[in-house]
Amino acid sequence: MKPAPFDYVRAATADEALAVLAQAGSDARILAGGQSLLPMLNMRLARPGVVVDIMGVADWRNVRDDGKTLRIGAAVRQAALEQRPDLAQRQPLLAAALPWVGHVQTRSRGTVCGSIAHADPSAELPLVLLALGGHVHLRSRRRARRLAAEDFFTGMMSTARADDEIVEAVSVPAARPGTGYAFREVARRHGDFAIMACAAVADGGGVRFAVGGVGDRPMCRHLPSAGADTLDESLDQFAWALDARDDLHATAVYRRELVRQLGRAVIREAEQCRA
């Protein structure tokens, strides 16, 4: 199919993009990498009146590292972030997860912030943002605000972004000494959306453990360390608290068992990486 007719605006500046959003509101859609939007347009699942292409906005094509935080702009492609020579040192969890995001071809076009804004519950980047305790930076002509990841994701492909706002950037803390990071997922084939994915960030106070692909959004919980006697019980409680679902790929029971088994393995790996 071909998309329904729409106006196309290639914004040269952030102010130009925000002006279109302020005028069009819910009738506008942002085009960055286009890996999710273009299929939705072609299948007419999305029928915007105007599409705003932001890839010409130079201010949004940067990754800024101030020593404590990595701020990733709205036009940074997934491949560009993955290919940063220092990424594994600056943020190991992002480096571990990015090769699992789609395929080489889609990562060469898709953007980091686009995946966050799309908020697919099986996508890797929303899960990593949540596990790291990252933030989403939203901007409109009216205001700029920052939301914690747990407040940004509200449901199945649903977020707290207002119609006139754009995800201008996402920020994650840089790697900290004495902290271990690990990521794993199960999918039918490499590059498919995850049946279940999980990430762990371990430090002296325990483990921040996040799960994706099980409910309508990624979920996170603080758990005891891998060596604690209560870990299995905590994982079991977390698995049952998740709103797991059956679909063509897996049952809810199977997904909960993955939370228990893969969760234990990824937490152990994160703990071992602390050294």
C-alpha positions as CSV (number, residue, x, y, z in Angstrom):
1,M,0.0,0.0,0.0
2,K,0.9,3.6,-0.3
3,P,0.5,6.1,2.5
4,A,-2.4,8.6,2.6
5,P,-1.4,12.1,1.4
6,F,0.5,14.3,3.9
7,D,2.6,17.4,3.9
8,Y,6.3,17.0,4.3
9,V,8.5,19.5,6.2
10,R,12.3,19.0,6.4
11,A,13.2,21.1,9.4
12,A,16.6,22.9,9.3
13,T,16.5,24.0,12.9
14,A,14.9,22.9,16.2
15,D,12.7,26.0,16.3
16,E,11.3,25.2,12.8
17,A,10.4,21.6,13.9
18,L,8.8,22.8,17.1
19,A,6.8,25.5,15.3
20,V,5.2,22.9,13.1
21,L,4.4,20.7,16.1
22,A,2.9,23.7,17.9
23,Q,0.6,24.4,14.9
24,A,-0.3,20.8,13.9
25,G,-0.4,19.1,17.3
26,S,-1.6,15.5,17.1
27,D,-1.9,15.8,13.3
28,A,1.9,15.8,13.0
29,R,4.4,13.0,13.2
30,I,8.1,13.1,13.6
31,L,10.3,11.4,11.0
32,A,13.8,10.5,12.1
33,G,15.1,7.1,11.1
34,G,11.7,6.1,9.8
35,Q,12.1,2.4,10.7
36,S,8.8,2.3,12.6
37,L,6.9,5.3,11.0
38,L,7.3,4.4,7.3
39,P,5.7,0.9,7.6
40,M,2.9,2.5,9.6
41,L,2.4,5.1,6.9
42,N,2.4,2.5,4.1
43,M,-0.1,0.3,5.9
44,R,-2.1,3.5,6.8
45,L,-2.0,2.7,10.5
46,A,-0.8,6.3,10.8
47,R,-2.5,9.1,8.8
48,P,-0.8,12.3,9.8
49,G,-1.5,15.6,8.0
50,V,2.2,16.6,8.2
51,V,5.4,14.7,8.6
52,V,8.3,16.6,10.1
53,D,11.8,15.3,9.1
54,I,14.3,16.3,11.9
55,M,17.4,14.7,10.4
56,G,18.6,18.1,9.1
57,V,18.8,19.6,12.6
58,A,22.5,19.7,13.4
59,D,22.0,20.4,17.1
60,W,20.3,17.0,17.5
61,R,23.0,14.9,15.8
62,N,25.4,14.9,18.7
63,V,26.3,12.7,21.6
64,R,27.5,14.9,24.5
65,D,29.6,13.4,27.3
66,D,30.3,15.6,30.2
67,G,32.1,12.9,32.2
68,K,29.1,11.9,34.2
69,T,26.3,11.6,31.7
70,L,25.9,10.7,28.0
71,R,23.3,12.9,26.3
72,I,22.1,11.4,23.0
73,G,20.4,13.8,20.6
74,A,17.2,13.1,18.7
75,A,19.0,12.6,15.3
76,V,21.7,10.2,16.5
77,R,21.5,7.0,14.6
78,Q,21.8,3.7,16.5
79,A,24.7,2.6,14.3
80,A,26.6,5.9,15.0
81,L,26.3,5.3,18.8
82,E,27.2,1.6,18.4
83,Q,30.3,2.5,16.5
84,R,31.7,5.0,19.0
85,P,35.2,3.6,20.0
86,D,34.7,4.4,23.7
87,L,31.2,3.3,24.1
88,A,32.0,0.0,25.9
89,Q,34.0,1.9,28.4
90,R,31.7,4.9,28.8
91,Q,28.5,2.9,29.0
92,P,28.9,-0.9,28.8
93,L,25.1,-1.7,28.9
94,L,24.4,0.3,25.8
95,A,27.3,-1.3,24.1
96,A,26.0,-4.8,25.0
97,A,22.4,-4.1,23.9
98,L,22.9,-2.2,20.6
99,P,24.0,-5.2,18.5
100,W,20.6,-6.9,19.4
101,V,18.6,-3.9,18.1
102,G,17.1,-5.0,14.8
103,H,19.7,-5.6,12.1
104,V,22.7,-3.8,10.7
105,Q,20.5,-2.3,8.0
106,T,17.9,-0.9,10.4
107,R,20.5,0.4,12.9
108,S,22.1,2.3,10.1
109,R,18.9,4.3,9.7
110,G,17.0,4.0,13.0
111,T,17.7,6.6,15.8
112,V,18.1,6.0,19.5
113,C,15.5,8.6,20.5
114,G,13.1,7.2,17.8
115,S,13.1,3.8,19.5
116,I,12.4,5.5,22.9
117,A,9.6,7.6,21.5
118,H,8.0,4.6,19.7
119,A,8.0,2.7,23.1
120,D,7.6,-0.8,21.8
121,P,7.6,-3.0,25.0
122,S,9.9,-5.6,23.3
123,A,12.5,-3.1,22.1
124,E,15.9,-3.1,23.7
125,L,16.7,0.6,24.0
126,P,13.7,1.5,26.3
127,L,14.7,-1.4,28.5
128,V,18.3,-0.2,28.7
129,L,17.2,3.4,29.4
130,L,15.0,2.2,32.3
131,A,17.7,-0.1,33.7
132,L,20.2,2.7,33.8
133,G,17.8,5.1,35.5
134,G,18.1,7.4,32.4
135,H,16.0,10.4,31.5
136,V,14.0,11.6,28.5
137,H,14.3,15.3,27.5
138,L,11.2,16.7,26.0
139,R,10.8,20.0,24.3
140,S,8.1,22.1,22.8
141,R,7.7,25.8,22.0
142,R,6.0,26.2,25.5
143,R,8.6,24.4,27.6
144,A,11.4,22.0,28.1
145,R,11.2,19.2,30.7
146,R,13.0,16.1,31.8
147,L,11.3,12.9,32.7
148,A,12.7,9.8,34.4
149,A,12.3,6.7,32.2
150,E,9.9,5.1,34.6
151,D,7.6,8.1,34.2
152,F,7.9,8.4,30.5
153,F,6.7,4.9,29.5
154,T,3.0,4.6,30.3
155,G,1.8,1.6,28.4
156,M,1.8,-0.3,25.1
157,M,3.5,2.1,22.7
158,S,2.3,4.9,25.0
159,T,4.3,7.6,26.6
160,A,3.9,10.8,28.6
161,R,5.0,13.0,25.5
162,A,2.5,15.7,24.7
163,D,1.3,16.2,21.1
164,D,3.4,19.3,20.6
165,E,6.6,17.9,22.2
166,I,9.5,16.1,20.7
167,V,12.0,13.8,22.4
168,E,14.9,16.1,22.0
169,A,17.4,13.8,23.7
170,V,17.8,10.9,26.1
171,S,20.5,10.9,28.8
172,V,22.1,8.0,30.7
173,P,24.7,7.9,33.4
174,A,28.2,7.0,32.4
175,A,29.8,3.9,33.8
176,R,30.7,4.1,37.5
177,P,33.6,2.4,39.2
178,G,32.5,-0.7,41.1
179,T,29.3,-1.1,39.0
180,G,28.7,-4.1,36.7
181,Y,26.4,-4.2,33.7
182,A,24.9,-7.1,31.8
183,F,22.2,-7.7,29.1
184,R,20.6,-10.8,27.6
185,E,17.6,-11.6,25.5
186,V,15.7,-14.5,23.9
187,A,14.2,-14.1,20.4
188,R,13.2,-16.5,17.7
189,R,16.1,-15.1,15.5
190,H,18.7,-12.6,16.1
191,G,17.3,-9.2,15.2
192,D,13.7,-10.2,15.9
193,F,11.8,-8.4,18.7
194,A,12.6,-10.0,22.0
195,I,10.4,-12.6,23.5
196,M,12.0,-11.5,26.8
197,A,15.0,-9.3,27.4
198,C,16.6,-8.3,30.6
199,A,19.3,-6.0,31.9
200,A,21.1,-5.7,35.2
201,V,23.1,-2.9,36.9
202,A,24.9,-4.2,40.0
203,D,26.7,-2.2,42.7
204,G,27.3,-2.6,46.4
205,G,23.7,-1.8,47.2
206,G,22.2,-4.6,45.2
207,V,21.0,-4.9,41.6
208,R,18.7,-2.7,39.4
209,F,17.0,-5.4,37.2
210,A,14.8,-4.5,34.2
211,V,12.7,-6.7,32.0
212,G,11.2,-6.1,28.6
213,G,9.0,-8.1,26.2
214,V,6.8,-9.5,29.0
215,G,4.2,-6.8,29.8
216,D,3.0,-3.7,28.0
217,R,6.2,-1.7,28.9
218,P,9.6,-2.4,30.4
219,M,9.6,-2.8,34.1
220,C,12.3,-2.4,36.7
221,R,12.9,-3.5,40.3
222,H,15.7,-3.4,42.8
223,L,16.8,-6.9,43.8
224,P,19.3,-8.4,46.1
225,S,22.7,-9.4,44.8
226,A,23.3,-12.7,43.0
227,G,24.7,-14.3,46.1
228,A,21.8,-13.4,48.4
229,D,19.6,-16.3,49.6
230,T,16.5,-14.3,48.7
231,L,17.3,-13.7,45.0
232,D,15.2,-16.6,43.6
233,E,12.3,-15.6,45.8
234,S,12.6,-12.0,44.6
235,L,12.8,-13.0,41.0
236,D,9.7,-15.2,41.4
237,Q,7.7,-12.4,43.0
238,F,8.8,-10.0,40.2
239,A,7.9,-12.5,37.5
240,W,4.4,-13.0,38.9
241,A,3.9,-9.2,39.3
242,L,4.5,-8.7,35.6
243,D,1.4,-8.5,33.4
244,A,2.7,-11.3,31.1
245,R,0.9,-12.1,28.0
246,D,0.4,-15.0,25.5
247,D,1.0,-14.4,21.9
248,L,2.1,-16.3,18.8
249,H,5.7,-16.4,20.0
250,A,5.4,-17.5,23.6
251,T,3.1,-18.1,26.5
252,A,2.9,-16.0,29.6
253,V,4.2,-19.0,31.6
254,Y,7.3,-19.3,29.4
255,R,8.0,-15.6,29.7
256,R,7.8,-15.7,33.5
257,E,10.1,-18.7,33.6
258,L,12.6,-16.7,31.4
259,V,12.5,-13.9,33.9
260,R,13.5,-16.4,36.6
261,Q,16.2,-18.3,34.7
262,L,17.6,-15.5,32.5
263,G,17.3,-13.0,35.3
264,R,19.4,-15.1,37.6
265,A,22.1,-15.5,34.9
266,V,22.2,-11.8,33.9
267,I,22.4,-10.7,37.6
268,R,25.3,-13.1,38.2
269,E,27.0,-11.7,35.1
270,A,26.6,-8.1,36.2
271,E,27.9,-9.0,39.7
272,Q,31.0,-10.6,38.2
273,C,31.7,-7.6,36.0
274,R,32.0,-5.4,39.1
275,A,35.6,-6.5,39.6
